Amino acid sequence: MNLDRASIIASIKAEIVKIAATLDGDASDLQPDELIPASGYIDSAGLLELIGWFEASYDFRVPAEEFTVDNLGTMDAMAGYLLRRKGAA
Amino acid sequence: MAFAIHVPRINNNDDEVKLAGLQIAVGSRVTKGQIVGQVETDKAVVDVEAGNDGFVLAILGEVDATVSVGSVLVWVGQTVDEAVPLPQGTPPGAVSTSSAPTAKAGALLAEHGLDAAQVPASGERLTVADVERFLATGGAASTPSRAAVPATASKVDSVPDVAGELKLLKSEEKGMLATVTWHRDVAVPGYVEVSYDPAPWDEYAQTFGQQHGLLLSPLLPLMAWRLVELAAESPRLNATIVGSKRYEYAEVNVGFTVQAGDVLYLAVVRNSAALGPLGFVTGLVDLQRRAAGHKLGPLETQGATIGFSSMARWKVSRHIPILPPHTAIMVAHAVAPDGSGVLGATYDHRVLNGSEAAATLRKLCKPPKAP
């Protein structure tokens, strides 16, 4: 996977749109800085699915203590967290 | 009445043999004297014969797996839809433990992060062979009676008269089959439902989540935790029937459904009551995360004594769940199109009556006073 911030966000958004579609939702308007849990597009189970995909796609593991809104609450935060973890930020 | 075909002894030195072959399938008809399979040691191979005419109800071993001499290998019934008997004197989910491990067994337990109480002993002491068998079966050996969950797919025992292809089931599909078959053949299920105002629960969960900085909404885990509290107060909720007696579990093991892609897991939080609300919520979230990655261990998907499920995300207004094997109640959460909350419960009427199930749901409708 490309470790370019815009590409990461695009990939995350594509996954969110895909998960939201399974719930009859359309998340195509989700903004990079919009709080995902509060957006209403995906629920907790969908968010878990998203994080699972995130870990598998970028081959890393989010420790329980870093499973926070600050790190994973928005697409922008997720991308920043990934880049920090990969030492690319 | 069902008849058992036991694993034969080949020689005096081997208490276990390998199941080398099977010539039957669940639902197939067998006749007295028919060879149904073979077992072997490194010295000999012996045919296994049916002792009675009938239909294969369940097969309790897999080809190439090790089976214990004298254990039930096949249940044969007089009819194809007869229930498979539960093992005599073995409560469901009970672990036949209390045997002290040998030194080598203790080391092996430590190596795999296991507790001796999880592993059934075949003799007076827990041996290396017991632990290895437990590991080889993915922990299934800890719940011997659960292996007796009837596995008949349906009452149709022959291929339909329309062109098609038989497909092997994945492990999770086999689990689902075993669950619905237990529900169909053993439990006496009833269903009750109440509607409730979801606002107090939503507010409670939001406050709880903010207090603890949680990323995910703790609403459903907290409702499941409330069920744990109710089960601890009312042991009948956390029970099943063995023979003509009620078996009340010593621990509350909550089975919580987790949809991970196409796979539906029943993730089990063991000994839930000891965790406290935050420990339960974080423990369940951890299980959910690993379920989402298809990384649950065997002990995390079996041994449920009570169940909780939600289909709110699927926007269904009614959800009548299937009872996990050897449980008395499975609570189902949903949200109706008008936004009102719905709590339903499938219950085993051999253990609980409708008013008990309804009273449980009414208590679940309201959160505790303060997080």
HADDOCK unambig.tbl for C-alpha pairs under 7 A between the chains (distance, minus, plus):
assign (segid A and resid 23 and name CA) (segid B and resid 313 and name CA) 6.73 0.50 0.50
assign (segid A and resid 23 and name CA) (segid B and resid 314 and name CA) 6.27 0.50 0.50
assign (segid A and resid 43 and name CA) (segid B and resid 313 and name CA) 6.96 0.50 0.50
assign (segid A and resid 44 and name CA) (segid B and resid 216 and name CA) 5.50 0.50 0.50
assign (segid A and resid 44 and name CA) (segid B and resid 217 and name CA) 6.20 0.50 0.50
assign (segid A and resid 48 and name CA) (segid B and resid 289 and name CA) 5.89 0.50 0.50
assign (segid A and resid 48 and name CA) (segid B and resid 292 and name CA) 6.56 0.50 0.50
assign (segid A and resid 49 and name CA) (segid B and resid 260 and name CA) 6.88 0.50 0.50
assign (segid A and resid 49 and name CA) (segid B and resid 292 and name CA) 5.64 0.50 0.50
assign (segid A and resid 52 and name CA) (segid B and resid 289 and name CA) 6.80 0.50 0.50
assign (segid A and resid 52 and name CA) (segid B and resid 292 and name CA) 5.91 0.50 0.50
assign (segid A and resid 52 and name CA) (segid B and resid 293 and name CA) 5.60 0.50 0.50
assign (segid A and resid 67 and name CA) (segid B and resid 215 and name CA) 6.67 0.50 0.50
assign (segid A and resid 68 and name CA) (segid B and resid 214 and name CA) 6.36 0.50 0.50
assign (segid A and resid 68 and name CA) (segid B and resid 215 and name CA) 5.07 0.50 0.50
assign (segid A and resid 69 and name CA) (segid B and resid 215 and name CA) 5.05 0.50 0.50
